[in-house]
Amino acid sequence: MDYMIEDLMEEVVERGGSDLHLSVGLPPYIRINGKLTPTDYDPLSQEQCQRLIFSMLNNTQRKQLEQTWELDCSYGVRGLARFRVNVYKDRGTYAAALRALSSKIPSIETLGLPNIVREMSEKPRGLVLVTGPTGSGKTTTLASMINNINLTRAEHILTVEDPIEFVYEPIKSLIHQRQVGEDTKSFANALRAALREDPDVILVGEMRDLETIQLAISAAETGHLVFGTLHTSSAAQTVDRMVDVFPPEQQTQVRVQLSNSLVAVFSQTLVTRKNPKPGEFGRVMAQEIMVSTPGIANLIREGKTSQIYSAIQTGGKLGMVTLEKVLAELYRAGTISFESAVSKTSRPDEMQRLMGAAPMGNQRGSGAAPYRR
């Protein structure tokens, strides 16, 4: 084997791929437009696979991997791209998944996101959540919002990430990026310290546990603009997830805090485009958008999250839209297939009702956007 990890990374970028997978006994695989494709390289031996993986790691990272058998880090190739790297053990040998990250931070316009996304990035305070499954573009959406602030306002932006994915160059804002495991011991530690670091905007890479969620809500309540992510598929599920991590005796108080601090939830997914034309993005993003109104805040406070979906359905003039409405619109426009639309919904009956409906007229954008990582 006479190639290096940088050669594989270059191929990923040239082919418009989003992920690179390395494992023993198989050739390197690249995910292109959501589909895994083997490369033309020979299957990797144990020694070859380990050499490729270890070439990305420093001594501290190698030691951590040998102790914990898993590692998250990032690796950049100057002039090409940065990659988010996860190394793990597979049947006793090392394997890795690498996510390609654009070296250029995309703008909200480049991603084709609706205007409401820009409006939420311009809020002075509150909690803005971007949710969805792994690989749905949450980090990219958040990066476009942070970059919009950087371009337009003189703020102190503090990010806590695991690992750092997009690197921001200060333009109008002062930006500090802290990586879990290198610059801080945990998300919770960094958030506790953040409130003494005079931030205006805080980005929490992932809200994983009770303490991190509590600190993020508190930071939003005390006058900061806080961005965060969760692995949830709808706005209502997002609220439930945040409340349910707390003990029952604290949940009433958390609902009140959340009703006061939550500004918006963008729940997104990427859908394979049907018959993409040359030059077109291979996937399209569909977003369910919830903007917190007095009515929705009251539903959160009273624990009536099952009614949030109906509130989103009737909130089109405020920029809200359900995922089903977006998917139905994409299907009727011929952008995605019926099977793709149905595979992304948890409300098939609602999808069926919308399939024959007139095209939606959301005044602030449909929540659908062409997308390529």
Protein Blocks (a to p, Z undefined) as FASTA:
>chain_A
ZZdfklmmmmmmmnopabdcddehiacdddeehiacddfbdcddfklmmmmmmmmpcfkl
mmmmmmnopacdddddehiaccddddddeehiacdddddddfbdcdfklnopafklmmmm
mpfbdcdddeddehilmmmmmmmmmmmmmmmpccdddddddddfbdcddfkbccddddeh
jlpmbfklmmmmmmmnopabdcdfbafbfklmmmmmmmmmnopacddddddfbfklmmmm
mmmmpcfklmmmmmmmmmmmmmbdcdddddddehiaehiafbdcddddddddfklmmmmm
nopamlmmmmmmmmmmnopacfklmmmmmmmnomacfklmmmmpcblklmmmmmmmccdf
bfnbghiacddZZ
